[in-house]
Amino acid sequence: MAVVGLVVHEHRNEAIDQAAGLASWLTSEGHEVRHPLNGDNVEGLALVVSLGGDGSILRTVDLLNGAPVPVLGVNFGQLGYLTACEPDQVQEAVSKALSGECQLEDRMMLCVEVQNAEGKMLAIDHALNEVVVERHGPTIRVGVSLDGEFFTSYAADGLIVATPTGSTAYAFSAQGPIVDATHRSLQVTPVSAHMLFDRTMVLDPATEVRLEVLGDRPAACNVDGREQALLSEGDQVVVTASDRVTRLVTFGQHHFARVLKTKFGLEDR
């Protein structure tokens, strides 16, 4: 008997219906189902099935709060870059995951600390995809320090610090590079920078990246799409590699080029 959690996209009726059927089947097989899943009932989980899209997986990771539970993503979304199977494959995929007939990919995460101008920590969070400091009004100026040494300041709509997994999310739309998701690095990408230096920096994963709001224009700090804090002059966001990982269920050998071809529709080119 295994304990299986379900996280379902609440606005996709087909995902809701399939979750009900999956729960019934799992119960009939003698497994315990936890649905809805929340931050207080993750202990003892053998597997979490996320039915939705990439956003649902980000929500699942947040709910797990650092617990290294394997996550099986079922694609009810558009791209499904993080998902492992389609809806018509879910029962077979869950059976294989529970019996160990799968691979587990540990994905790098970010640790994000929000500090005020005096250095007092206001909040801490963890991200699978990215942390973004972005304008909450007019264009902002953000100072960037690397390992405690000032690098430069950006006049931009925002700055993204992404993991390799997040390189195909917001950073991709801001013209950042596509990085193999099993790689370890930090990518710093400006959004609509008003300066000549507007390229992504790909940094060693041990780098500490510090983003400081310069000037009196307000900014917001968003972590995997969750608004973490509103920032004012002197506030800082400190980003490092997290000691947490996200453990994704996959089937078959990891093949970066094959995933890109499938997810971005490059097969016919």
C-alpha positions as CSV (number, residue, x, y, z in Angstrom):
1,M,0.0,0.0,0.0
2,A,1.3,3.4,-0.9
3,V,0.2,6.9,0.0
4,V,-0.5,9.0,-3.1
5,G,-1.3,12.7,-3.2
6,L,-3.3,14.4,-5.9
7,V,-3.0,18.1,-7.0
8,V,-5.6,19.1,-9.5
9,H,-6.0,22.2,-11.7
10,E,-9.3,23.5,-10.2
11,H,-10.4,25.2,-13.4
12,R,-10.0,22.3,-15.8
13,N,-13.0,20.1,-15.7
14,E,-11.3,17.2,-17.5
15,A,-8.5,17.2,-14.9
16,I,-11.1,17.2,-12.1
17,D,-12.9,14.3,-13.6
18,Q,-9.8,12.3,-14.2
19,A,-8.6,12.9,-10.6
20,A,-11.9,11.4,-9.3
21,G,-11.4,8.3,-11.4
22,L,-7.8,8.0,-10.5
23,A,-8.6,8.3,-6.8
24,S,-11.3,5.6,-7.1
25,W,-8.9,3.3,-8.9
26,L,-6.1,3.8,-6.4
27,T,-8.4,3.1,-3.5
28,S,-9.6,-0.1,-5.2
29,E,-5.9,-1.1,-5.5
30,G,-5.5,-0.7,-1.7
31,H,-3.6,2.6,-1.8
32,E,-4.4,5.7,0.4
33,V,-5.2,8.9,-1.5
34,R,-4.7,12.4,-0.1
35,H,-6.8,14.9,-2.0
36,P,-6.8,17.8,-1.6
37,L,-3.1,18.0,-0.7
38,N,-1.9,20.7,1.5
39,G,1.3,21.6,3.4
40,D,0.2,19.7,6.5
41,N,-0.4,16.3,5.0
42,V,2.7,15.5,3.0
43,E,4.4,13.2,5.5
44,G,4.6,9.6,4.3
45,L,3.8,10.3,0.6
46,A,5.2,7.9,-1.9
47,L,4.1,9.9,-4.9
48,V,2.3,13.0,-5.9
49,V,0.3,13.2,-9.2
50,S,-0.1,16.7,-10.5
51,L,-3.0,16.9,-13.0
52,G,-2.9,20.2,-14.9
53,G,0.1,21.7,-16.6
54,D,3.5,23.2,-15.6
55,G,1.8,25.7,-13.3
56,S,0.2,22.9,-11.4
57,I,3.6,21.3,-10.9
58,L,4.9,24.6,-9.5
59,R,2.0,24.6,-7.1
60,T,2.7,21.0,-6.1
61,V,6.3,21.8,-5.4
62,D,5.2,24.7,-3.2
63,L,2.8,22.5,-1.3
64,L,5.5,19.9,-0.7
65,N,7.6,22.6,1.0
66,G,10.9,20.8,0.5
67,A,9.8,17.2,1.0
68,P,11.7,15.1,-1.7
69,V,8.5,13.3,-2.9
70,P,8.5,12.2,-6.6
71,V,6.1,14.3,-8.7
72,L,4.3,12.8,-11.7
73,G,3.0,15.5,-14.0
74,V,-0.1,14.8,-16.2
75,N,-0.4,17.2,-19.0
76,F,-3.8,19.0,-19.3
77,G,-2.2,22.3,-20.3
78,Q,-0.7,23.7,-23.5
79,L,3.1,23.0,-23.4
80,G,3.5,20.6,-20.5
81,Y,7.3,21.0,-20.4
82,L,7.5,19.5,-16.9
83,T,4.9,16.8,-17.3
84,A,5.7,13.1,-17.9
85,C,2.5,11.8,-19.6
86,E,-0.7,12.6,-21.3
87,P,-4.2,12.0,-19.7
88,D,-4.8,8.7,-21.5
89,Q,-1.6,7.3,-20.0
90,V,-2.2,8.2,-16.4
91,Q,-3.1,4.9,-14.9
92,E,-0.2,3.1,-16.6
93,A,2.2,5.9,-15.6
94,V,1.1,5.8,-11.9
95,S,1.4,2.0,-11.8
96,K,4.9,2.2,-13.2
97,A,5.9,5.0,-10.8
98,L,4.7,3.1,-7.8
99,S,6.5,-0.1,-8.8
100,G,9.7,1.8,-9.5
101,E,9.6,1.4,-13.3
102,C,10.6,5.0,-13.9
103,Q,13.4,7.4,-13.6
104,L,13.7,10.3,-11.1
105,E,15.2,13.6,-12.1
106,D,16.4,15.9,-9.4
107,R,16.0,19.5,-10.5
108,M,17.9,22.4,-9.0
109,M,15.9,25.0,-7.1
110,L,16.6,28.5,-5.8
111,C,16.6,29.9,-2.3
112,V,15.2,33.4,-2.2
113,E,15.7,35.8,0.7
114,V,14.0,39.2,0.8
115,Q,15.8,41.7,3.0
116,N,15.0,45.3,3.8
117,A,17.5,48.2,3.4
118,E,19.0,47.4,6.9
119,G,19.6,43.8,6.0
120,K,16.8,42.3,8.1
121,M,15.3,39.2,6.4
122,L,11.6,39.8,5.6
123,A,10.8,36.5,3.8
124,I,12.3,33.4,2.5
125,D,11.0,31.1,-0.3
126,H,12.2,28.5,-2.8
127,A,11.7,28.3,-6.5
128,L,11.9,25.6,-9.2
129,N,11.7,28.1,-12.1
130,E,12.7,31.6,-11.2
131,V,12.6,34.7,-9.1
132,V,11.7,38.0,-10.7
133,V,12.2,41.5,-9.5
134,E,10.0,43.6,-11.7
135,R,8.5,47.0,-12.0
136,H,5.4,47.8,-10.0
137,G,4.9,51.0,-12.1
138,P,7.5,52.8,-14.2
139,T,10.8,51.2,-15.3
140,I,13.0,50.4,-12.3
141,R,16.7,50.5,-11.6
142,V,18.2,47.3,-10.0
143,G,21.7,46.9,-8.8
144,V,23.3,43.5,-9.2
145,S,26.1,42.2,-7.0
146,L,27.7,38.8,-7.5
147,D,29.3,37.1,-4.4
148,G,29.3,40.4,-2.6
149,E,30.9,42.5,-5.3
150,F,28.9,45.1,-7.2
151,F,28.6,44.2,-10.9
152,T,26.3,46.8,-12.5
153,S,22.9,48.4,-12.4
154,Y,20.1,47.7,-14.9
155,A,17.4,50.1,-16.0
156,A,14.7,47.6,-17.1
157,D,11.2,46.3,-16.6
158,G,12.7,43.6,-14.4
159,L,15.4,41.0,-13.8
160,I,14.9,37.3,-13.8
161,V,17.1,34.8,-11.9
162,A,16.3,31.4,-13.3
163,T,17.3,27.7,-12.9
164,P,17.9,25.6,-15.9
165,T,14.4,24.2,-15.5
166,G,13.1,27.8,-15.6
167,S,15.1,28.6,-18.7
168,T,12.0,27.5,-20.8
169,A,9.6,29.6,-18.7
170,Y,9.6,33.4,-18.2
171,A,13.3,33.7,-19.1
172,F,12.7,32.1,-22.5
173,S,10.1,34.8,-23.3
174,A,12.7,37.4,-22.4
175,Q,15.1,36.0,-25.0
176,G,17.2,34.0,-22.5
177,P,19.0,30.8,-23.5
178,I,17.5,27.3,-23.3
179,V,19.5,25.3,-20.8
180,D,19.4,21.5,-20.3
181,A,17.2,21.1,-17.2
182,T,19.6,18.7,-15.5
183,H,22.4,21.2,-15.7
184,R,23.2,23.3,-12.6
185,S,23.6,27.1,-13.1
186,L,22.0,30.4,-12.4
187,Q,20.8,32.5,-15.4
188,V,20.4,36.3,-14.8
189,T,18.2,37.8,-17.6
190,P,17.0,41.4,-17.9
191,V,13.5,42.1,-19.1
192,S,13.4,45.0,-21.7
193,A,16.6,46.5,-20.5
194,H,17.2,50.2,-21.4
195,M,20.9,49.7,-21.9
196,L,23.4,48.1,-24.3
197,F,24.2,45.2,-22.0
198,D,21.0,43.2,-22.2
199,R,22.2,39.6,-22.5
200,T,21.8,36.7,-20.1
201,M,24.6,35.9,-17.7
202,V,25.0,32.1,-17.0
203,L,26.6,31.8,-13.6
204,D,28.2,29.1,-11.5
205,P,25.5,27.6,-9.2
206,A,27.6,28.5,-6.2
207,T,27.2,32.2,-7.0
208,E,25.2,34.5,-4.7
209,V,23.2,37.0,-6.7
210,R,22.0,40.1,-4.9
211,L,19.4,42.4,-6.5
212,E,18.9,45.8,-4.9
213,V,16.1,48.3,-5.7
214,L,17.8,51.6,-6.5
215,G,15.8,54.8,-6.5
216,D,12.3,55.4,-5.3
217,R,10.3,53.5,-7.9
218,P,8.6,50.5,-6.4
219,A,9.1,46.9,-7.5
220,A,7.7,43.5,-6.8
221,C,9.4,40.2,-6.0
222,N,7.7,37.1,-7.5
223,V,8.8,33.6,-6.9
224,D,7.5,31.0,-9.4
225,G,4.6,33.3,-10.1
226,R,3.7,33.9,-6.5
227,E,4.0,37.5,-5.3
228,Q,6.4,37.3,-2.4
229,A,6.9,41.0,-1.5
230,L,6.6,44.6,-2.6
231,L,10.0,46.3,-2.6
232,S,11.0,49.8,-2.1
233,E,14.3,51.7,-2.3
234,G,17.2,49.7,-0.7
235,D,15.3,46.5,-0.4
236,Q,17.2,43.5,-1.6
237,V,16.6,40.0,-3.0
238,V,19.3,37.5,-2.4
239,V,19.3,34.4,-4.6
240,T,21.4,31.2,-4.1
241,A,21.1,27.6,-5.1
242,S,18.7,25.9,-2.7
243,D,19.5,22.8,-0.7
244,R,16.1,21.5,-1.8
245,V,15.5,19.7,-5.1
246,T,12.3,18.9,-7.1
247,R,12.1,15.2,-7.9
248,L,10.3,14.6,-11.2
249,V,9.1,11.3,-12.5
250,T,10.2,10.5,-16.0
251,F,10.0,7.6,-18.3
252,G,12.9,6.6,-20.6
253,Q,16.4,8.0,-20.8
254,H,16.7,11.8,-20.5
255,H,17.3,13.3,-23.9
256,F,17.4,17.0,-24.0
257,A,17.1,17.5,-27.7
258,R,14.3,15.1,-28.0
259,V,12.3,16.9,-25.3
260,L,12.8,20.2,-27.1
261,K,11.7,18.8,-30.4
262,T,8.5,17.4,-28.9
263,K,7.5,20.3,-26.6
264,F,8.3,23.1,-29.1
265,G,6.9,21.3,-32.2
266,L,10.1,21.0,-34.1
267,E,9.5,17.5,-35.5
268,D,8.4,18.7,-38.9
269,R,11.1,21.2,-39.6
